Amino acid sequence: MKIVAVTACPTGIAHTYMAQEAIEKECQKRGYDYQVETQGGMGIENELEQEVIDAADAVILAIAVEIEGEDRFDEKREAQQVLTADPSEVIKDPARFIDEAEKIVGNA
């Protein structure tokens, strides 16, 4: 399974990177292919290319602020392959969001 994610919080420091780490660890544990873009205090890091987004089975937007380039996910959103959550929720229970991503793929 391929998962892409974007993490962003209001200050762009702690929760942005903690959510990134939580998603990455859970994906690694399950052996999933993943890429996480952060939009934080350092600007955009690990920017997701459109081809990578298009190839993903599911998208997780762990965001508490508007992000740059949100329109990149329009097709995935129309296909109901996008989960949006507050970064703090993803940090607390990343397994829940990866489980939800699995359900999206199962329903596709």
Beta strands, then each sheet from edge to edge (+ up, - down):
strand 1: 2-8
strand 2: 33-40
strand 3: 43-45
strand 4: 58-63
strand 5: 82-85
sheet 1: 3+ 2- 1- 4- 5-
end
